[in-house]
Amino acid sequence: MKSDLDALMQARGLDALMVIGNASHNPAMYYLTGGGHISAATLIKMRGEQAVLFHQDMEREEAAKTGLKCISYSAYPYQALLKEAGNDPALAAAIRYQRMFADLGLARGRVGVFGFSDVGSFVAILDHLRRLAPDLDLAGETRDGSLLMCAMETKDETELSRIRKMGAVTTEVVRRVAEYLTSREVRPDEVLLKEDGEPLTVGEVKSRINLWLAELGAENPEGTIFAIGRDAGIPHSTGTDSDLLRLGRTIVFDIFPCEAGGGYFYDFTRTWSLGYATPEAEKLYAEVQAVFAKVMDELDLNAPFKEYQKLVCELFEQDGHQTPLHTEAPVEGYVHSLGHGLGLNIHERPWSSLTATDDNLLKPGVVMTIEPGLYYPEQGMGVRIEDSVWVRPDGKVEILAEYPYDFILPMKKWKA
């Protein structure tokens, strides 16, 4: 949680954090500012002190909404900096950063660098800054175990309520999609029809999903997986827009929207077959559902997440499927990890892969996904079931947005 930041900084020997970029769709900056219309900002947090936000003057009121101490970039006149830098914009930016740190009383120390920016530009700026301030050790970290990822791993009540609300939005959109699909007329060749009698496509369903999300105050920056038939057998195939919606084909519907402005995500998957399902698909679904239920029943407080990945692999291998446990990079069967943390990033700690470190634990406050699946693209089918869950302070695991697990969705205007 944010309250852990100073302790994490102390443990990692960091005297300050510097976060760059916009406040929206930039998890590090959003986490420390709360988001908003703030662009190309710089946030510096000294250990043991409140963060300071440096911002463009025209965004001063948006910056003030963060509740942080705010300093306008106009305190460091750009034209004067550019002249001093011999018209080198990267050097001018580096001089400004040096003076920001000096004004906050940090002339030497170790600074963790976070946020989003154009990589080429920022490398040029950091090269100059290291030369201008040789006593500042500008440190980067790999994303998976970074300080901010570790702080974000557990959620406070405010964060949890926002994720829960996104869960309600997500499942409402899923409900609308199910209602829309099952209310369609069906051609003799089992193709679903739109209101105008034309065939219904995957792309048109996705357009409705985006519209409904927007109506409910959500964004869809990562897109949606709505994949039918062979595409359903490739876990991260988003689906082919021109594919027709047909009865009796598995549809993997994986939806992961976030709050408008790049806030908290939700992640959710159901697999459907419209009207009826083949015996092979029903068997596959039953196997995934049984493993999902087993894992949900076995989740235990403070256990390493990867223990459940191993359990899922063992269960699926007992059913005759390949898994990462004994097959390197399988392309059919169970081909991915069980789940991941969820928050301002769609994928964050804790990680569940077999190679994850032992400190990826099911700690109180963790929000994560549970999403076993089986995939057979050459057989034209795939199945995944996913819910986002919260580890409560009492150690129990709670699904944050309940929704039925029906596989076959009966068509209202079609008879077998």
N, C-alpha and C positions, 0 to 999 in steps of 0.2 A: 504494500500500500504506500501512498505518498508519505505517510508518517514514518516509513522505513528509510527514506532517502538519505538522511544524514548518517544513519548507521551503516548503510551500504557504501556511502562515499568514504566513511572512515575505514571500513574493512578493505576497500580497494585502493586506499591511499590517494584519493582524489580530493583536492582542495576546492575545486569548483566544477560546475557543469556549464557547458555552452551549448545551447540549442538554437538552430537556425531554420529559417524558412517560414512558410505560411502557418497560420493556426488551424486551418482546415485541411483535412486529408494529409495530415502530418502527425502521426501518433505521438511522437515525443513532445512536440510543441502543444498539441491539443491537451495532452495529459497534464501539463504544467500551467496552462492558461485557461482551459475550459473551452477552447475553440473561439469562433467568432471571425469577423471579417478583418483579419490582420494579416498583412502580406509582407514577405521579405523582412521579417522581424529577427531580432536576436534576443535570446533570454540567457541571462547569466545568473546562476545560483551558487553562491559561496557556501561552503559547508557550515551549517549551524545558523544560516541567515536566510531571510526571505529572498525569493528570486526577484530579479529586476528585469523589466521588459523594455528593450529599446525598440522604437517603432517609428514609422513614418508619421510626420506631423498631421497629415490629413486623416489619419486613422486614430487620432488621440482619444476620441470618445469611445471607440471600440476597444482600444487598449485599456482605458480606465475601467471598463466593465469586468476585467479580469480580477480586479481587487489587488493587483500587484503594484509595487512601486514602478512607475513608468517614466521613461526619459526619451524625449523625442530625438530622432537623428539630427534635428536642426541644431542640437547642442554641439554638433561636430560638422560645421558647414562643408558641404561636399565640394563646392567649387574651390575652396581654399585647400582642401585635402588633395584634390586632383592636381592643382597647381604645384603643391609641395611634392607630389608623386611624379611630376614630369609627364602628366596626362596619361599615366598608367592606371586604369581603373582598379586592377587587382591590388596594386600597391596602395592606392588610396583607401580601399576597403580594409586592408591590413593595418594601415595607420589608425583607422577609426577603431578597429578591434583593440589594438594596443592601448589606445587612450581610454576606451571603455574599462578595460581591466585595471588600468592605473587609477582611474577615478573611483573604482570600487576597492582600491587598496591591495590589489594583487599584482605584484611585480614579479614574483617567482612562485612556483608550485606546479602541481599536476592538474591538468584540466581535461575532463572527459568531453568529447565532441559528439553531438547527436543532431538529428534532424535531416530534412531533405533539402537539397539544393542541386544545381547543375554541377556534376562531378568535376568537369574540366575547370570551370571557373573557381570552384572552391579549392581545388588542389593548388591553383596558382596563388590564391589568396593566402592559404596556409604556408606555402613556401616562403612568401614574403614575411608573414607573421613570425615564423620560426626564426628568421634572420633578425627581425626587429626586436623580438623579445626572447632571446636565447634562454632565459631562465624560466620560461613557461614551457612545460612539457605537455604538448598537445597530444592526447591519447585517444585512440579509437578502440572499439571492442567489436568482436563478432556479434552478430545480432542475437543469436539464440540464447546466449547467456549474459547479455549485456546488463549493466546496472539497471537501466530503465525497464528492460524486460523482466528482471527479477522483482522490481518494485510493482510492476503492473500485474504480476502473477496472481496476487490475491486482491479481491475487490471489497470496497467498503459498501455500506448500505445504499449510498446514493448511486454508485456505479451499478450495483446489482439491480436496483429498481429500474434503471434505464435499459439494461439488457433484458430484463423481464418484460418491459413495455415493448421493446423491439420484437420479443418473442410473440407477444399478442398480435402485433402488426403482421408479422410473418405468417403465422398460422391463419389469420383472417384472409390474407391473400391466397394461401394454399386452399382454403375452403372455397373461395370464389372460383379458383381455377377448376377444382373438382366439380363444382356446381355447373360451371359453364360447359365443361367437357361432357358430362353425363346428360346434359339437356339437349345435345346436338342431334339432328337428324342423321341417319346413317344410310349411305348408298348400298346397293346390293353387293358391291365388292368390299364392304366393311370399312369404307373411308368416311370419316366424319365430315359434316358439311357446315359451312357458315350460314348466317341468316340469309344471305343472298343466293344460297344453293351452290356456291363454289366450294371446292375442297378446303378444309382447314389445315394449315401448316404449322410447323413448330415455330417459325418466325412470328406468325400472327399471335400465337399463344404468348410468346415472350413479350410482344408489344403490350398486350393486356396486363401482363405481370408488372411491367414498368409503370404503366398508367396507374394501376391500383396502388402500387407502392408509393408513388408520388402523391396520390390523393390522401394517403394515410401519413404523410410527413416523413417518408423514408427515401433513401437513395439506393442505387444498385451499382456502385462503382466497379465491382468485380464481375458483373454480369450474372447470369443464371445458367445452371445446367438443367436443360430440359431435353433429354436425349431418349430416342425411341429405337427399338430394335438393336441393330449392330452397335450403334453409337452408345446405347445403354451399357454395352459390355466393355467400354473404355472409360475408366473412372472419371477422368477430367475432360472427356469430350463434352462440349457445351451443347451438342446437338446441331444438326444441319437444318438451317432455316427453311429450306425448301421441302424437307421431309413431310409427308402427309401423316395426319393422325389416323391410325387404324385400330380396329378392335384386335384384341388378343396378342398385342405386342407389349413387352415390358417397357415402361417409361420410368427412367430415373429422374426425379425432380428434386434437385438440390438447390436451395435458395438461401442466399447469405447477404441480405441487405444490411445497411447501417443507418443510423440517424442522419438526417439531413445535415450537411456541413462536415461530414467525415467523422461522426461520433462513434458510438458503440455499435458493434455488429451483433447479429444473431446468425445461427447456422442450423440448418434443418433439412432433412431429406426423407422423402417417402418414395416408394416404388409402387407403381400402379400397372394394372392391365385392365383395359376397358372392355366391359361386356363379358369376357371370359378369359381364361388363361390356358396355355398348354400344360399338360402334365409335367413336362420338364421344368417349366418356369415355376409351377406351383411347388415342386420339390425344392428347387433352389431357394425360393422365398421362405419356405418352412425352415430350411437349414439356417439361413441368415437370422430369421426371427428367433430361433431357439438359442443361437449364440448370443444375440443381443440381450435376450432375457437373462441368460446365464451370467453374462458380464455385469449387468445392472444389479443382479442379486449378490454378486461377489465383491463389488467395490467396497474398499475398506479404508478408513481414515489413515492418512500418512503412509500408505503403501506407495512404492514406486509405480508410476503409471505404466512403465514398460512391462511390469509383471502381467498386466492384463493383455498386452499385445502378445506375449508369449502364450497366454492361456487361449486366446482366440486362434492363434496359429495351430496349437495342438488340437483344438476342437474341430477346426476345419480339416486338418489333415486326417483325423479320424473318419471324416465323411468322404475322404478320397480326393481332396482338393490340394493343389500346390499352395504353398505359403512362403513368405520370406525366411521362415525358420530353417528350412532345409533346401530351398531353391533360391539361387541368386537371381534377383530381378525378374520374378515371374511375370508373365504377361496375361495369364489367365488363372482363374481360381481367386485366392485372396492375395491382392497385389500391393496393398498399402498398409499404413499403420492404423491403429484403432481410433485415434482421435488427437486432439490438440487443445491447448488453451484458447480462450476467446475473450476479446475485449475491444480495445481501440484498433487492434490488429485482428484480421480474420484468422490468422494463425500466430499463436504465441505460446509461451510457457503455460502449463507443463507440456512437454513432448512425450510421446508414447512409443517412439520407434525402439527397436531392439538395441540400438546403439546410444540411446539417450542416457545421460548421466543419472546417477542414483538420486540426485537432489530434485528431480522432477517428480514431486510427491503430490498426493491427493490431500493437500493441506486444507484446513478450514478457510473458506473464502475463495477457493479456486473455482472458476467457471471453465468448463471444458466440454468437448463433444465426445460422444460415443457413437461410432459409425462403422460397424462391420459391413462387409459386402463381398459378393462373389460375382465374377465377371467372365463371360464366355462370348467374346465378340463374334467368333466364327459360327457360333450357334444362334447368333442374333438375340442375345439376352444378357442382362445384368441386373443385379439386385443390390440395393444399399438401404439401410435404415439408419437414421441419425436423429438424435435429440441432443440439445444442449442442456447441461446439468450443472448444478451448484452443490459444492460440498459445504453443508451447513456447519455452524459452530458445534452442534451436537454430534457431528460426524456422519449424519445421514445424508444421502444424496438425493437431491430433488430435481425433477425435470421442470424446467422453467416455463415451458409452454406445452401443455398436453394437446395431443391430436391423435385421432384413431390410427390404427395400423392396418386398416383394410387394404388388401392387395387387389382384389377384383372389385372394380367400381361398376355397379349395375347401370346400364344405360336406360334412361327413362322412356326413350322413343324407339326402342329396338327390342325385338324378340328373337331368341335363338331359333 
